[in-house]
Amino acid sequence: MATKHENGTVLVRQEQKLKPPPMYHVYLLNDDYTPMEFVVAIIQEYFNKDRETATQIMLMVHRDGKGMCGVYPKDIASTKVELVLTHARKAGHPLQCVMEEA
């Protein structure tokens, strides 16, 4: 394992153990103003869910106050949050999207 150089220095190779990046849950939060169809469309567009799954998530948001749309590495999760918030604001809706460490 050790490698010896001309000047007498000994280098020991250490294996690096890489751990996977921390993952984040992305949630949509309920409000009384954003139309359900808009929420379904957001879930389909930004989280690549089919209509049935998107409707189930939307109903979870409506019933439970929040619904998880996916689990992603930090950079991807924060990008999705920003995209959803920007789209909702442009459409005039107060929809909230947040991320929490898994």
PEGITA-V175587 format. One record per residue. N is the residue number from 1. RES is the residue in three letters. SS is DSSP state (~ for helix, > for strand, _ for the rest). PHI is phi in degrees with one decimal (999 if undefined). Layout:
[[N;RES;SS;PHI] [N;RES;SS;PHI]]
This chain:
[[1;MET;_;999] [2;ALA;>;-82.0] [3;THR;>;-118.7] [4;LYS;>;-101.4] [5;HIS;_;-103.5] [6;GLU;_;-58.4] [7;ASN;_;-86.3] [8;GLY;_;89.4] [9;THR;_;-76.4] [10;VAL;>;-108.3] [11;LEU;>;-107.4] [12;VAL;>;-109.3] [13;ARG;_;-81.7] [14;GLN;_;-110.7] [15;GLU;_;-77.0] [16;GLN;_;-95.8] [17;LYS;_;-101.0] [18;LEU;_;-89.6] [19;LYS;_;-105.9] [20;PRO;_;-64.6] [21;PRO;_;-66.7] [22;PRO;_;-63.4] [23;MET;>;-103.8] [24;TYR;>;-129.7] [25;HIS;>;-84.2] [26;VAL;>;-109.4] [27;TYR;>;-119.2] [28;LEU;>;-100.9] [29;LEU;>;-108.0] [30;ASN;_;-73.5] [31;ASP;_;-146.4] [32;ASP;_;-92.8] [33;TYR;_;-120.6] [34;THR;_;-72.6] [35;PRO;_;-63.8] [36;MET;~;-60.1] [37;GLU;~;-63.3] [38;PHE;~;-65.0] [39;VAL;~;-63.3] [40;VAL;~;-59.9] [41;ALA;~;-62.7] [42;ILE;~;-61.2] [43;ILE;~;-62.8] [44;GLN;~;-65.5] [45;GLU;~;-72.0] [46;TYR;~;-95.9] [47;PHE;~;-119.3] [48;ASN;_;52.9] [49;LYS;_;-100.2] [50;ASP;_;-73.8] [51;ARG;~;-59.5] [52;GLU;~;-64.4] [53;THR;~;-65.0] [54;ALA;~;-61.8] [55;THR;~;-66.1] [56;GLN;~;-63.2] [57;ILE;~;-65.1] [58;MET;~;-59.4] [59;LEU;~;-67.1] [60;MET;~;-65.3] [61;VAL;~;-59.9] [62;HIS;~;-65.7] [63;ARG;~;-77.4] [64;ASP;~;-99.1] [65;GLY;_;94.4] [66;LYS;>;-158.4] [67;GLY;>;-141.0] [68;MET;>;-82.8] [69;CYS;>;-99.1] [70;GLY;>;171.1] [71;VAL;>;-126.6] [72;TYR;>;-142.5] [73;PRO;>;-61.9] [74;LYS;~;-53.1] [75;ASP;~;-62.6] [76;ILE;~;-68.3] [77;ALA;~;-61.2] [78;SER;~;-67.7] [79;THR;~;-64.9] [80;LYS;~;-62.9] [81;VAL;~;-59.0] [82;GLU;~;-64.1] [83;LEU;~;-63.1] [84;VAL;~;-63.9] [85;LEU;~;-62.1] [86;THR;~;-63.3] [87;HIS;~;-61.8] [88;ALA;~;-63.1] [89;ARG;~;-64.8] [90;LYS;~;-63.0] [91;ALA;_;-85.7] [92;GLY;_;81.7] [93;HIS;_;-111.0] [94;PRO;_;-87.8] [95;LEU;_;-52.4] [96;GLN;>;-109.3] [97;CYS;>;-133.2] [98;VAL;>;-133.9] [99;MET;>;-127.3] [100;GLU;>;-135.1] [101;GLU;>;-64.0] [102;ALA;_;-72.8]]
